[in-house]
Amino acid sequence: MILVDDRTEEQKQTHRGIVLMTDRFMSGWGAAEGGPSYAGWAFQDGQYADVVSWVERRTDAMRVRVVYGNYRPPSGPGHCHIYVYNHEHA
């Protein structure tokens, strides 16, 4: 699985929680051909409720979950992109 993580090395220490979703529209084609497409938003302490609420409102979101630490997606085909959550997402 292809993993793209937009966090800097510093942000990997400050944004350790990730609200992760399976993207119902992007799965199975493009960079995720033959597998799932995951999108996740890394967050800082105090942002948890805002991030979960924002992701759950997305129409492309399936299987929303929270992971912590150095997340590694499963092996095999697919694509996972970790973004950094900020005020523009709210």
N, C-alpha and C positions, 0 to 999 in steps of 0.2 A: 504494500500500500504506500502510495506517495503521501508524505507528511510535509506540510508547509506550516511553519510556526513563525508568526510575525513578531513575537516578543523578542526584545533584546535580552542579553544575558542578565542584566539588572532586573528587567521585568519578570524573568522566570523566577526570581526570588520574591518579588512583591505581588505578582499576579499568579498565585499558585492554584487557585480554583478555576475550573473551566466548566461553563454550561455548554454541554455538547448535545447536538441534535443530529439525527439522520435526515438528510435533505431529500425529500420525496421527489423533487423535480430534477435534481442533478445526478441522482444515483443511476448507474448503468450506462452512462455515455460520457464522452469527452475524457477528461483526465480520470474519471471513475469508471471507464468502460469495463463492463464485466463484473462490477462490484459496487459497493455502497459509496455514497458521498457523505462525509461527515463535516459539519461546520461547528466550531466551538468559539466561545468568547471568554477569554481569560479575564479574571476580575480580581480586584483588591478587596481586603476586608471591608465590610460595610456596604458592598455593592451587590451582594448575593441576591436579595429580593428583587432589586431592579432588573438585574440581568435575567433571572428566571422568568419574570413577568414579561419582559420584552421578547425573549425567545419563544415562549409559549404562545404569544399572540401572532407569530409568523405563520402564514398559511402553508409554507413549505416544510414546517417542522414536524417531524415524527420522533417518537422515542427520545424525548428530552430527558437528560440526566446530568448529574454533576459528578465530575471527577476531580481529584486533587493530585498534586505532585507532578512528576515527570511523566505525563500521559504518553503512552505509545499505543497506536491503534493496532487492531489485529493484522496479522500477515495476510497476504493474498492481494488480489486486485482491488482497486478502489482509490479514493482520494480523501484526505483529511486536511482541513485548513483551520488553523487556530488564529483568531483575530484578537486584538486587545480591545476590550470594552471601554468606551468613554462616553461622555455626556451627549455626543452626537447620536448615539444609538437610542436614547430614551424617547 
